Amino acid sequence: MAKAAKKSKSLTQFLIDEGVVAEEQLIEALERKKETGKSLSRNLIDMGFITEEKMTEVIANHLGLEFIDLSSYHVDMSAVALLDEKIASRYLTIPIAFDDTILIVAMADPTNLFALDDVKMYTGHPVKPVVATKTDIEDAIRTYYREAGEATEVQEILSAEETAYDDSEIAEALGIMVDDAPIVRFVSFVIGEAVKSGASDIHFDPQEKELVIRYRVDGVLHDMKSLPIKTFPALSSRLKIMSDLNIAEKRIPQDGHYERVVDGKPIDFRVAVLPTVFGEKIVFRILDKSSILLRLSDLGYDGETLGKYENSFRRPNGAILVTGPTGSGKSTTLYATLNVLNDETKNITTVEDPVEYRLSGINQIQINTKAGLTFANALRSILRTSPDIIMIGEIRDLETAQIAIESALTGHLVFSTLHTNDAPGAITRLTEMGIEPFLTASGIVATLAQRLGRRLCACKEPYEPSRGLLERWGFPCDDGEDIVLYRPKKGGCPRCNGTGYKGRIALVEIMLTSAEIEQLTLEEASTADIKKVAVEQGMKTMRMDGFEKCREGVTSVEEVLRVVV
């Protein structure tokens, strides 16, 4: 009803009612319209009364259509390929996604019915218009049609080659192939597309008859492309050369590094090569340096948890451990914490393997085991430089753990990570590693555990779960309470690329070391006993934190149960 009401007003009245422009500005723009012959909206933009983006958004609202920011939108290349570039340029329109069988089309002028009819006729799909700025659409047409053309060209060239190389011929053949423009362009296209998609890593998986390329987006892998397996030698060699790896070595794992600027942002890639039965699996882990500037609240820490954590890391000494599996956001949390603490009054030193992000004003040490620079050796040297704060990338052995805890007891604030299932498990893990319980009890001030779950997209749907379902989940609720939760919309929307989820959020638990926890540590109590006391003292578990975020509509129960034990 609201949308219909908006449409019944004229655009001029709508602009005034919404407070977008003043009445005097509108009159001036209408007068100029008579002189220039341009539309009212174009005159308002040219006269500086409103930005193009804001004007486009207003028009979208007036028409009851969705406004899309194409500069940050994940465009489906298979949708782009349905429309000829000439038609897209003529009508300033570009297909960007599918909603089931409906083609989502971004338009600068969604009132152009001739354009909508032509696009529908050309693509053979029913069309749903959304609104984007003229500038964004022009940029998108230049970018995506070029990339689509390059990808198609490369895939056709690669697929057309029927030559198979045996091991004796590969070295000679690859010298030519890896420098071929199609190979170079295709690898560049894949990397650029993955970064724009918000992927955290790219997997090149050789199978028996094909090479599958997959992106991990919001923690979940998606198949994106497949090529004939005969194309893999050239591709793998190109990837290895980029990462300064040995292209002749195929029997042992290799690790490398690659840097590139994508859309003006510096991106680091950590490269891992692993021999498999069908060839070498290659993974590019994408490290966006700009993401490390996030605040802790941006990661999903609520007020209570953030308050407890901040009280811990504002102390002058003690050890704080962040726990969780690989990919749970431990490093991001520690870097965000160091950003908060970093100022000219503190000497902050980190020892990492590898150094994932460069932080201004912080001394960062890269572990080099071959040269004898281990975590333990580096820590001994760090302590001679009078540090205030030390961050250890990971506690892997007894020696490193021993030095870390002793450093916390001698006036240093120490941060590190462990691989445990929950926060209380960090205490028992240190005891199992051989740390004396009295050192752990005295040195640890807080342990924090987290997982990363997917955020629901704005297209989420509300629903009321049954009482039986709530009980099966263990979802806390009062008798007679009406619970409204949210779930991903089936088929999603263009913004979430049909998944129903967009972005990730941390599910967190923090355990502060109290007198009772210290006593249990000295008694070498089990993780379950420590957790029981911590919960009684007010610790909110990761699952409880996740369920609270479900009530707020941030994520779904299914997602919480997927990532939290």
Secondary structure, DSSP 8 states (H G I E B T S, - for coil): -HHHHHHHS-HHHHHHHTTSS-HHHHHHHHHHHHHH---HHHHHHHTTSS-HHHHHHHHHHHHT--B--GGG----HHHHTTS-HHHHHHHTEEEEEEETTEEEEEES-TT-HHHHHHHHHHH-S-EEEEE--HHHHHHHHHHHHHHHHHHHHHHHHHHH------HHHHHHHHHHHTT-HHHHHHHHHHHHHHHHTTEEEEEEEE-SSEEEEEEEETTEEEEEEEEEGGGHHHHHHHHHHHTT--TT--SS-EEEEEEEEETTEEEEEEEEEEEETTEEEEEEEEEEGGGGG--GGGGT--HHHHHHHHHHHTSSSEEEEEE-STTSSHHHHHHHHHHHH-STT--EEEEESS--S--TT-EEEE-BGGGTB-HHHHHHHHHTT--SEEEES---SHHHHHHHHHHHHTT-EEEEEE--SSSTHHHHHHHHHT--HHHHHHHEEEEEEEEEEEEE-TT-EEE---HHHHHHHT----TT----EEE--TT--GGGTTSSEEEEEEEEEEEE--HHHHHHHHTT--HHHHHHHHHHTT---HHHHHHHHHHTTSS-HHHHHHH--
